[in-house]
């Protein structure tokens, strides 16, 4: 039997009668027996015991479901919030999440010591001794709307200013205080039609992407604009084209006009149909300006700024100070063409089947120029691709929700900038291929447990052989 009309009537009655949050819950429970009796009395020629079962079932559903609807409506409409507060204060939204992670790195017995160099401090990277860590990530964000078309937001996070690809903190530092950074601060203007949005400051990645090209923790500095000619709603059926473009400073250099910039653009479309099914396609172009190293004149350090302030592993490097101390910078240019697509089949909602594919190629790689910088020929390794399949709930926000996924990744050395690539796969960065298997389960509302395992090796035949198995056990909660 469907009790949809009863729930609607109950919600309408409660909305009129109740001024606040607490009263909503009490009255919802009180209304349930009355409605249940009414339903049972309308059912004729049925034994009294069956009528009693109907009463109990209606009361159970109303107490559980109606109260949840009332809570959602109360939060949306701001019941209980003093009417004297300014409108913008009543529209402040808080969000946050905490993740406790067990992180294990298990290296192949065939790995040789000191085959991978950490060029940030010219030391050998560990590729032989297994390592296990307990790590923590916490984030707290606030978003406000001081005017109808203006949105502003701030977010605090664990982490450090020297690592753009991770907000993780490794626990076990003699109980010293955990560092907190401001990792987002932005302003956004949206037209009344909701078809154009312009954002400036430090913002979330504005492009449709996967972790083949960008680590999920990377935030962008700069200005971006998005246009949806037919509207921005992703819930409506039909197709919606969009265009996103932005200019993002990577490094400002005080004594040079060769500041490092990322100029990005993406054209794409979304197609929604049926029961929450969605197809997405994006074609992006990322032009990274002035990131290639320049050799220092003899006895000078004037080109030291051309070395990247952060890198992980994989990109081709060369010594820009060969006559004195070793100092390494990127040997290639990076102009990346990226095609990303996802097919989300929601026929069995809330269970979905999601297929994601991604391909990237660095068309800025000039083999002759790179060979001259290295003083020896090298293969152009500039392609990357990834294929993934997820089955289950897209988000683990309810108790009992689940999902599992399988992904294969192949990312050559100079396909993308390694400093902004995924930090969890292999040793972080590029020059990596392998399989990622994950599974998750919702323990409670907005709380879930996830297991992810990755087996990876190097791609390039010129790179040292390094095999890595990484296992992540994540306990997550968000609000």
C-alpha positions in Angstrom: 0.0 0.0 0.0 1.3 3.5 -0.8 1.1 6.1 1.9 2.4 9.0 -0.3 -0.8 11.1 0.0 -0.7 10.7 3.8 2.9 11.9 4.0 2.1 15.0 1.9 -0.9 15.8 4.1 1.1 15.4 7.2 4.0 17.5 6.0 1.6 20.3 5.0 -0.1 20.2 8.4 3.2 20.2 10.3 4.6 23.1 8.2 1.7 25.3 9.2 1.5 24.3 12.8 5.1 24.1 13.8 7.4 27.2 14.3 10.6 25.4 15.0 12.9 22.4 14.7 12.0 20.6 18.0 8.3 21.2 17.6 8.4 19.6 14.2 9.6 16.3 15.5 7.2 16.1 18.4 4.1 17.0 16.3 5.2 14.6 13.5 5.1 11.7 16.0 1.8 12.9 17.4 0.1 13.1 14.0 1.1 9.6 13.1 -1.4 7.8 15.3 -4.3 10.0 14.1 -3.5 9.4 10.4 -3.0 5.7 11.1 -6.5 5.4 12.7 -8.0 7.3 9.8 -6.5 4.9 7.3 -7.5 1.8 9.3 -11.1 3.0 9.7 -11.4 3.5 5.9 -10.5 -0.1 5.3 -13.8 -2.1 5.4 -14.5 -5.8 5.7 -11.0 -6.4 7.2 -10.4 -8.1 10.6 -9.5 -5.8 13.5 -6.0 -7.4 13.7 -5.2 -6.4 10.1 -6.4 -2.9 10.9 -4.1 -2.7 13.8 -1.2 -3.8 11.6 -2.1 -1.0 9.2 -2.0 1.5 12.0 1.4 0.4 13.2 2.9 0.4 9.7 1.6 3.9 9.0 2.9 5.2 12.4 6.3 3.6 11.7 6.6 5.2 8.3 5.4 8.6 9.4 7.7 8.7 12.4 10.7 7.8 10.3 10.0 9.4 6.9 7.9 12.5 7.7 10.3 13.6 10.5 13.2 13.4 8.0 11.2 15.5 5.5 10.4 18.1 8.1 14.0 18.3 9.2 15.1 18.9 5.6 12.4 21.5 5.1 13.4 23.2 8.4 17.0 23.4 7.4 16.2 24.6 3.9 13.8 27.4 5.1 15.7 28.3 8.2 13.0 27.5 10.8 14.2 28.5 14.3 16.6 31.1 12.9 16.0 34.6 14.4 14.1 36.7 11.9 16.1 39.7 12.8 19.3 38.3 11.3 20.4 39.8 8.0 19.4 37.7 5.0 23.0 36.9 4.0 23.7 35.4 7.5 20.7 33.2 7.2 22.1 31.8 3.9 25.5 30.8 5.3 26.3 27.2 4.6 28.9 25.2 6.5 30.5 22.0 5.3 33.4 19.8 6.3 34.9 16.4 6.3 37.4 14.3 8.3 39.3 11.3 7.0 41.4 8.9 9.0 43.6 6.8 6.7 45.8 3.8 7.1 48.4 4.1 4.3 50.7 1.2 3.5 53.5 1.0 0.8 54.8 -2.4 -0.1 57.8 -2.5 -2.5 58.8 -5.3 -4.8 61.7 -7.5 -3.8 63.3 -6.7 -7.2 63.6 -3.0 -6.5 67.1 -1.7 -6.2 68.0 1.0 -3.5 68.7 4.6 -4.6 67.2 4.1 -8.1 64.7 6.9 -7.6 66.1 10.4 -6.7 64.1 13.0 -4.8 65.3 16.0 -6.7 63.7 18.4 -4.2 66.6 17.7 -1.8 68.9 15.5 -4.0 68.5 12.4 -1.8 67.5 8.8 -2.6 63.8 7.9 -2.3 62.8 4.8 -0.4 61.8 2.1 -2.8 62.9 -1.0 -0.8 61.6 -0.7 2.8 57.9 -1.2 3.3 56.2 1.6 5.1 52.9 2.1 7.0 51.5 5.3 8.2 48.4 6.6 10.0 47.3 9.8 8.3 44.6 12.5 8.9 42.8 15.0 6.7 40.3 17.5 8.0 38.6 20.3 6.1 36.1 23.0 7.2 34.4 25.3 4.7 32.0 28.1 4.8 30.0 29.6 1.9 27.9 32.8 2.1 25.8 34.8 -0.3 26.0 38.5 0.7 24.1 39.5 -2.4 21.7 37.7 -4.8 24.3 37.2 -7.5 27.4 37.0 -5.3 28.8 33.9 -3.5 32.0 33.8 -1.4 33.7 30.9 0.3 36.6 30.0 2.5 38.0 26.6 3.5 40.5 25.6 6.1 42.4 22.3 5.8 45.1 20.3 7.4 48.3 20.2 5.3 51.2 22.4 4.5 52.0 25.3 2.1 54.7 23.2 0.4 52.5 20.5 -1.0 49.7 21.3 -3.5 48.5 17.7 -4.0 47.8 16.5 -0.5 46.0 17.8 2.6 47.1 14.7 4.6 49.0 15.0 7.8 51.1 12.0 9.0 50.4 11.3 12.6 53.3 10.5 14.9 55.1 13.7 15.4 55.6 13.6 19.1 52.1 15.1 19.5 53.1 18.4 18.1 50.3 20.7 16.8 48.8 20.0 13.4 49.2 22.6 10.8 46.2 24.3 9.3 46.2 26.2 6.0 43.7 28.3 4.0 43.3 26.2 0.9 40.3 28.0 -0.7 39.2 31.6 -0.7 37.0 32.7 -3.6 34.4 35.1 -5.0 31.8 34.1 -7.6 29.4 36.1 -9.7 26.5 34.3 -11.3 24.1 36.0 -13.7 20.4 36.0 -12.9 19.8 33.5 -15.6 22.3 31.1 -14.0 24.0 30.6 -17.4 27.2 32.5 -16.7 29.5 32.2 -13.6 32.8 33.9 -13.0 35.0 32.8 -10.1 38.2 34.4 -8.8 40.6 33.6 -6.0 41.7 30.1 -4.9 39.0 27.7 -6.1 38.3 24.1 -6.7 39.3 22.7 -10.1 36.7 24.2 -12.4 37.1 21.5 -15.1 35.6 18.1 -15.7 38.5 15.8 -15.1 39.8 12.5 -13.5 42.9 11.9 -11.4 44.8 10.9 -14.5 45.6 14.5 -15.1 44.9 16.3 -11.8 45.2 15.2 -8.2 41.7 15.7 -6.5 43.3 17.9 -3.8 44.7 20.4 -6.3 43.1 23.9 -6.0 43.6 26.5 -8.6 44.6 30.2 -8.1 43.3 32.6 -10.6 40.1 33.4 -12.5 37.7 31.1 -14.4 34.4 31.6 -16.2 31.8 29.0 -17.2 28.9 29.4 -19.7 25.9 27.1 -20.0 23.9 28.4 -23.0 20.9 26.2 -22.2 21.1 26.4 -18.4 23.3 24.9 -15.8 20.9 22.4 -14.1 22.3 18.8 -14.2 19.1 17.3 -13.0 17.0 18.1 -16.0 16.7 15.8 -19.0 18.1 16.7 -22.4 21.5 18.0 -23.4 23.4 20.9 -21.9 26.6 22.2 -23.6 29.0 24.3 -21.6 32.3 26.1 -22.0 34.8 26.8 -19.2 38.0 28.8 -19.5 40.5 30.3 -17.0 43.9 31.9 -16.4 45.8 30.5 -13.4 49.2 31.8 -12.1 51.5 29.0 -11.1 54.5 31.1 -10.0 55.0 34.8 -9.9 58.7 35.8 -10.4 59.7 39.1 -9.0 62.8 39.7 -11.2 61.5 38.4 -14.5 58.5 38.9 -16.8 58.4 35.1 -17.4 55.8 34.3 -14.8 54.5 30.7 -15.0 50.8 30.4 -15.9 48.3 27.8 -16.7 45.8 28.8 -19.4 43.0 26.3 -19.6 39.8 25.8 -21.6 37.2 23.1 -21.9 34.2 22.6 -24.1 31.8 19.9 -23.2 28.2 18.6 -22.9 26.0 16.7 -20.5 23.1 14.5 -21.6 20.5 13.4 -19.0 17.7 10.9 -19.6 15.7 8.2 -17.9 16.0 7.6 -14.2 19.1 9.7 -13.2 21.2 8.5 -16.2 23.9 11.0 -17.4 26.5 11.1 -20.1 29.3 13.7 -19.8 32.0 14.6 -22.3 34.7 17.2 -22.1 37.5 18.3 -24.4 40.1 20.3 -22.6 43.3 22.2 -23.5 45.9 23.1 -20.8 48.7 25.4 -21.9 51.4 25.7 -19.2 53.5 28.7 -20.0 57.2 29.3 -19.0 57.5 26.0 -17.0 60.5 24.7 -19.0 63.9 25.2 -17.5 66.7 27.5 -18.7 70.4 26.9 -18.3 72.2 29.3 -16.0 75.1 31.3 -17.5 78.5 30.2 -16.1 78.8 31.6 -12.5 75.2 32.9 -12.5 72.0 31.8 -10.8 69.7 34.1 -12.7 67.6 31.2 -14.1 67.1 29.3 -10.9 63.5 30.4 -10.9 62.8 28.2 -13.9 63.1 25.1 -11.7 59.7 24.0 -10.4 58.9 24.8 -6.8 57.3 21.4 -6.4 57.5 18.1 -8.3 56.9 14.5 -7.5 58.2 11.9 -9.9 58.3 11.1 -13.6 58.9 14.2 -15.8 62.1 14.5 -17.7 64.5 16.8 -15.9 67.9 18.4 -16.8 70.6 20.2 -14.8 70.3 23.9 -15.4 73.5 24.6 -13.4 75.9 22.0 -14.8 79.1 23.9 -14.0 78.4 24.3 -10.3 75.9 22.6 -8.0 73.2 20.3 -9.5 69.9 22.1 -10.0 67.1 20.5 -12.0 64.2 21.8 -14.0 61.7 20.5 -16.6 63.2 19.6 -20.0 60.0 19.7 -22.0 57.1 22.0 -22.6 53.6 21.1 -21.7 50.5 21.8 -23.8 48.0 19.0 -22.9 45.0 17.9 -24.9 42.6 16.0 -22.6 39.4 14.1 -23.5 37.3 12.9 -20.6 34.0 11.0 -20.8 31.7 9.3 -18.3 28.5 7.3 -18.7 26.4 7.0 -15.6 23.5 4.5 -16.0 20.9 5.1 -13.3 18.3 2.5 -14.4 18.6 0.7 -11.1 18.9 3.9 -8.9 20.2 4.1 -6.2 22.6 1.5 -7.7 24.4 3.0 -10.7 26.9 1.6 -13.2 29.4 4.3 -14.1 32.0 3.9 -16.9 34.7 6.6 -17.0 37.4 7.0 -19.7 40.2 9.6 -20.0 42.9 10.3 -22.5 45.7 12.9 -22.4 48.5 13.9 -24.8 51.2 16.5 -24.4 51.4 18.1 -27.9 54.0 20.6 -26.7 56.8 18.1 -26.4 59.6 19.1 -28.8 61.9 16.1 -29.1 64.8 18.0 -30.7 64.7 20.7 -28.0 64.6 18.1 -25.2 67.5 16.1 -26.7 69.6 19.2 -26.9 69.0 19.9 -23.2 69.8 16.3 -22.2 72.8 16.0 -24.6 71.4 12.7 -25.7 68.4 11.4 -27.6 65.3 10.3 -25.7 61.9 8.8 -26.7 58.9 11.1 -26.6 56.7 9.6 -23.9 53.7 11.9 -24.0 50.5 9.8 -23.8 48.2 8.7 -21.0 44.9 7.0 -20.6 42.6 5.6 -17.9 39.5 3.4 -17.9 37.4 2.8 -14.8 34.1 1.0 -13.9 32.1 1.7 -10.8 29.1 -0.3 -9.6 27.0 0.8 -6.6 26.0 4.1 -5.0 27.8 7.1 -6.5 28.1 8.6 -3.0 28.2 6.6 0.2 25.9 9.0 2.2 23.4 6.5 3.6 23.8 3.5 5.9 24.0 0.3 3.9 25.1 2.1 0.7 28.0 0.4 -1.1 30.1 0.6 -4.2 33.1 -1.1 -5.8 35.3 0.0 -8.7 38.1 -1.2 -11.0 40.5 1.2 -12.8 43.4 0.7 -15.1 45.9 3.6 -15.6 48.7 4.2 -18.0 50.6 7.5 -17.8 53.8 8.1 -19.6 56.6 10.4 -18.3 55.8 13.7 -20.0 52.1 13.3 -20.6 51.2 15.8 -17.9 53.0 17.9 -15.3 54.0 15.4 -12.5 53.7 18.1 -9.8 49.9 18.2 -10.1 49.2 14.6 -10.9 47.8 12.0 -8.5 49.9 11.7 -5.4 48.5 8.3 -4.2 49.2 6.2 -7.2 52.7 4.5 -7.6 55.2 7.0 -6.1 53.1 10.0 -7.1 53.4 11.9 -10.4 53.8 10.2 -13.8 55.7 7.3 -15.4 53.3 4.8 -13.9 50.9 2.1 -15.0 48.7 -0.4 -13.0 45.4 -1.4 -11.6 43.4 0.2 -8.8 40.7 -1.8 -7.0 38.4 -0.1 -4.4 35.3 -0.9 -2.3 33.3 1.2 0.1 30.4 0.7 2.5 28.2 3.3 4.3 28.3 2.8 8.0 25.9 5.6 8.9 24.5 8.8 7.4 27.4 10.6 5.7 29.9 8.1 7.2 31.6 5.4 5.3 34.6 3.0 5.2 36.6 2.6 2.0 39.4 0.2 1.0 41.6 1.0 -2.0 44.4 -1.1 -3.4 46.8 -0.2 -6.2 49.4 -2.3 -7.9 51.8 -0.3 -10.2 55.1 -0.3 -12.1 57.1 2.2 -14.1 56.2 2.8 -17.8 59.4 3.9 -19.4 61.9 1.3 -20.5 64.6 3.8 -19.5 63.4 4.1 -15.9 64.6 1.9 -13.1 62.3 -1.0 -12.4 60.2 -0.2 -9.4 57.1 -2.1 -8.3 54.8 -0.7 -5.6 51.6 -2.0 -3.9 49.7 0.6 -2.0 46.8 0.0 0.3 44.5 2.7 1.7 41.9 2.1 4.4 39.8 5.2 4.9 37.3 6.1 7.6 35.4 9.1 6.4 32.7 11.4 7.6 31.3 14.6 6.3 28.6 17.2 6.9 
